[in-house]
Every structure is written in C-alpha cells, then in structure tokens.
Amino acid sequence: MTRPGLDETHDPDLRSWVASADGDTDFPIQNLPFGVFTADGAGPRPCVAIGDLVLDLAGSATDGLLSDFEAADLVGPTLNVVLAWPPSRRVALRRKLSQLLSDRAYAGRVQPHLLRQSDVSLGLPARIGDYTDFYVGIHHATNVGKLFRPDNPLLANYKYVPIGYHGRASSIRASGVPVRRPRGQTLPTGATVPSFGPVGRLDFELELGLWIGQGNALGESIGIAEAGDHIAGYCLLNDWSARDVQAWEYQPLGPFLAKNFHSTISPWIVTSEALEPFRRPQPARPADDPAPLPYLWDERDQARGGLAIELEISLTTAAMRATRQDPAIITRSRAAEMYWTAAQMVTHHASNGCELQPGDLLGTGTLSSADREGYGSLLEITEGGRQPLTLPNGQTRTFLQDGDEVCLKGRAKAEGFVPIGFGDCRATVLPAAD
C-alpha cells in the first residue's frame, strides 16, 4: 500500500462482518459508495452501500457512531454538504466507515442501522445544480462523425478542446425510473417540412458521470494540477437521445430537446478515494496529434488520470421478459476510451471563470471502443439505422422500442485489488404521453 492515495481501506485482504460484502458484489468493503434512500415512510437520508445492505448514515451519526463528524452534515436529505467537504474529510469518513464495518466489535451497534437494499428506495444522491455533457469518447466522436462527414469525421477543434454542452439537470433521474418516449419536431426522410410527434429514433448513450465536490468562486479558474481534488466521485450515466430530433435541431447551436427530456444515472457515488487502486496512465496520444495547450496539461494527471473501469450495456425487450430470457449484452467497452481526462474536463469547464458547485454533474460523453462490440449507442451499432441489431431471440432493433429496458453496468478492476462496481443504471422505455 505504498502508492499515493492508498491506505488500509483498499487492502484486498480486508473483510467485512457483513456476509454479503464478500464474494461477487459491486459493494465490497473496499467500495463504500454514498447514496440517498427512503424507507418506512421516512424522508430521504444519506447511506453507504455494503454488500446487499445499506448503512443509514443519519441513524449512525445520531447514535454516536460517527462522533468525529457533524451529525447535521449526515442527516440529509442530500449529500451536497458531504460533497463540499475537502477530500481529507471524506477520506476520514471512509476510514471510519471501513473500521465500523470490518471490526466485529462494532457489529452490535451498527446492525440496527443496516437495511436491505431491496427494502429501500434509492434516489438521486445530490441536488444537481447544473449538468454538463462532454464529448471525450474519441471513438464515438469518430464513428458518429463518419456517418455525417465520411472524409472529415473529427472537426478541427476536437483534439485541442474538451467539447461539451450544458444539459438539463431537472430531468436527471435515478436508476429504475422509466423514461417516457419524447415527442419532438423532426424532418422525416424525403420530407420538405417538419412534423411533430413521438420520436422514432430513441437511443441510449454509455457514459460515466463525474460528481463535483468542492467548487470554485465565480471568475476563478481551477488549475489542472488541482482539478482532481474537485471530483468527489463517479457514477454511470445514460444520456437518452432522440436522434431524429437531434438531426433536425442541432445546427447551429447543438443539442437541445433531443437530449434534455431524460438522463438516467446509477444511484451511487463511487468516491474518487475508492477508485485510487484503479488509476492508470492516460492512453498516449498518437504522435501526430497536437499537444494540449499548457492549461490542460499536467504530467501527474497523465500518469494517473486514466481509470481501469469495464463497462457494458444490456438490452431486454418486453418479449424477452415475458419468456424470462436473460438480458442481451450488446456492448462491452472501457473508461480508457476517453481522449481527455476527468481533470482536463473540470479544468476546461472552469477555465473561463464558470462557477462549479458541489453536486454539479459532468458527463463524459459516449465511451465507445474502437471495435463494433464496444460501440456505446445504437446510432453506431446500427450505422444510423442501416444495419439492424439482431438479439438472441431473433428480434431486431435499429432504435429502441416501447417496452425495451436498457441497463448499464460498470466494474473497476486491477490486479491485486478487489473489484468494485457502480450498481445498475437502468430504465424501461414507456410510450409517448397522449
């Protein structure tokens, strides 16, 4: 445990007295992600996942188990106050929780504050003030660019600047909340005037989300060397997209109604501290790529800014569920497909003095691999609808149909360490409203 950022909480030999935290689980004691839950009619309050249980932080704090921390910070109904803590304070809480859940001497006092995940409702872990979606998955950007500009898929700015757009925070929902097929204005193939109605080309996007911890004051920037300290944690993100609306509206100002109707996130904040063992060098840029401008370059970030996270997408149709068929895994990708690091995204976002606040959410953009098996959207998988995807039961999809359920999963893995996961990021498509 000599690598910077590692401590006893990452020890692969550490075990919890919570039996379900051992074995094949997203939530071993080496993870301890934060969430917010409701149960038994009580209002939302913070928790930590351990195995198939949740530890009620509010109850634990009130009971004196977390006496080194202000109870008022841990009683909810959101985690924004905890996100605003300096990283050292989050580390201290993580170490205390690890002690409580590994040392059997605490079991008698802690057990009354443990609930089964199946008995609680998980919501958004924080009040999201702002949401920005980036476009740092270079293979996705290239694949989509080829559909529209075969000879020039990446525009001139892509390798100089982390491209992003401001999304709609109010329409972000936690895993399990259905997504309603939106209505929109589109220009059907062969038509000369647009029409309005339920969209036909509904798509998913495989992304990671970054939770902002400490922010910056308006007019001040965040240096690249310090940017990592402003990232409190990560989640999975499905940025649902109406491709037919997008094709009609995106010029000249980019995404709008094609993107802001619904985004789904996994309900857990997997902390930056939990991900320390899974940091990797950022993949080297091709030799003929331009060097980033100095404000976006830091050698330490390049050495540790990548993340060893495996990602997958599964699809289940209504017919598959009716016959109890297993979900079809249609994509396997990796977080390593990011052309820009998380720190570069944060630094660029604040480079003009934009004020980031605790609980803001940044999306990476779709993280597709270079090969077809790793494409992170149906737009890529089906080549814009020209090559249908065939599922194991013989059904085909070009874009999503009503009743389809999409589930994103992620698992951080590294030799010598216990894998940790993000929980499900799932939603079922409902028909458009009347």
TAUR-V709526 format. One line per field, one symbol per residue. ss: DSSP state (H for helix, E for strand, - for the rest). Layout:
ss=???
This chain:
ss=-------HHH--------HHH------------EEEEEE--EEEEEEEEE--EEEEHHHHHH--------HHHH-----HHHH---HHHHHHHHHHHHHHHH-HHHHHHHHHHEEEHHH-EE--------EEEE--EHHHHHHHHHHH---------------EEE--HHHEEE----EE--EEEE--------EEEE---EE--EEEEEEE--------------HHHHEEEEEEEE--EEHHHHHHH-------------EEE---EEE----HHHEE-------------HHH--HHHHHH-EE-EEEEEEEE-HHHHH-----EEEEEEEHHHE---HHHHHHHHH----------EEE--------HHH---HHHH-------EE-----EE-------EEEEEEEE-------EE---EEEEEE----
